Amino acid sequence: MVDDTPRSAPLLPTVVAEAARRFGERPAFIEADGAAISYGELHQRSDEVAAGLARAGVGPGAVVALTLTSDVAYVVAYVAAAKVGAATAGINPRLTPPEQARALDVAEPALVLADAAAVHALAVRGGRPEPLAADPDRAVALVFTSGTTGQPKAARFTDRQLAAVRRIDSGDRWGDATPVPMLAATQFAHVGFTTKLPWYLALGSTTHLLRRWRAADVLDLVERERIATIGGVAPQVALLLRDPGLDQRDLSCVRSLVVGGAPSPPALVAEARRRFGAGYSIRYSSTESGGVGTGTALDAPEREALHTVGRPWPGIEVDVRDDAGRPVAAGEVGEVCLRSAAVMAGYWRDPEATAVALRDGWLHTGDLGRIDDDRCLVLVGRKTEMFIRGGYNVFPVEVEAVLGTHPGVRAVAVVPRADDVMGEIGVAVVVPAHADAPPTLDDLRAHAGSSLSHHKLPEDVVLVAELPLTAMQKLDRRALKALV
């Protein structure tokens, strides 16, 4: 059913109220201990907390920072802040205290909510906030980028962007009488939850929460609740595939794996498609793009499914440009640029960074890629990750994709190391598939030699038990450089 709700109030409060009317006592979120909140209760509790926020002087233009865990209280606080016109700044609780402090310095919140008790303490029993006029350009959410270097930046999203994300994802449609079980795979501070909450609520989904993401717990939940779509990031899929009981489970309910946030190596995609017997869609986006961008089709042939990030969704444009901002020729490598109504309004209180990222209506992602003959986007790495060996450019992602198909490699990353002769050389950081028989440098070079030019081959190997990851489960290349 297409959305026919009025637009005289802000988007998130409007969707919550309409979802309460449509879905009532249906569970919206179920916590790990089984405690549930219905759609009707979410509307009522967020009203009561919104009344408390207003009483505390929090209103339009203010920022409420959430450093609490990804649970029901987080959702209630996010919706409540939207009901009084305040922006929510979600800060990943897995960040270190200094990292959280730097993010708070950027957000300059009027209020910080660190746990569920702080949210509950705000509630005014039976309270309701004053009606809030719609303002499509009022900040609703600040989402921090997940980079591992430099000062944190917060992408600012308004009703205008949240409405566009919902339109791109679902065409503004509402769910029906059949609830859709879902699993929350990422922290709520992540763009994948923050900008898509209106869509999830309109879908009428029942989202199951975990105290902490563990492969065995995820598989238990998927099997028990018959969850059809497993979402998350590539490292999480790798952990699912390593679970010793995976092949003994009844996972016939799984129809698709939808994976973004970090590159999906071709070997991982192939194994996941085979062992789950399901489609695997790689989603490419960024915090700044609103969490929407391109994707591979679930039934895509291997060329698309394993080696590209697919095509743009309707309403999204993709272009590849050179350093001067000019489109490059078909098949050439350049910076990936995106344009859509979902792209952030800008970085919070950072006009200089905004001017660098947003130019002439295009988001400059900092990712390098090319458009192949099938019009699919192929990523080759980040501008900041490319290194030069003897005058030739090397893109680590390209090398990793080939090395990752070696049977002795469970995971691999390639990082540069300074060299007196070549300037920089590539070092393969390898997690061996079998600790007692790790691949040698000669093994890796022989395996990759038929697919990669000589200058792209690794010239040293470092063996590790696990690759370092950031708090958002992305490869931590800064830690890797320190390691080599």
Protein Blocks (a to p, Z undefined) as FASTA:
>chain_A
ZZfbdfkbcfklmmmmmmmmmnmmacfbdcfkopacdfklmmmmmmmmmmmmmmnopaeh
iacddfbdcdfklmmmmmmmmmnopacddddfkbcfklmmmmmmmnopabdcfbfklmmm
mpcghiacddddddfkbcfbdcddfbfedjdddddddfklmmmmmmmmnoopacdfbdcd
dddfbdfkbmklmmmmmmmmmnopacdddfbdcfklmmmmmmmnopabdcddfklmmmmm
mpmklmmpccklpmbdcdehiacdfklmmmmmmmnopacddddddfknoopacdddfkbc
fklmmmcgbjadehiacddddfkopacdehiacddddddfkbcfbdehilklmmmmpggh
iacehpacdddfkopacdfbdfklpcceehiacdfklmmmmmmmpmkbmbdcddddddfk
lopacddddddfblklccdfklmmmmmmmmpcfklpccbdcddfbdcddfkopacfklmm
mmZZ
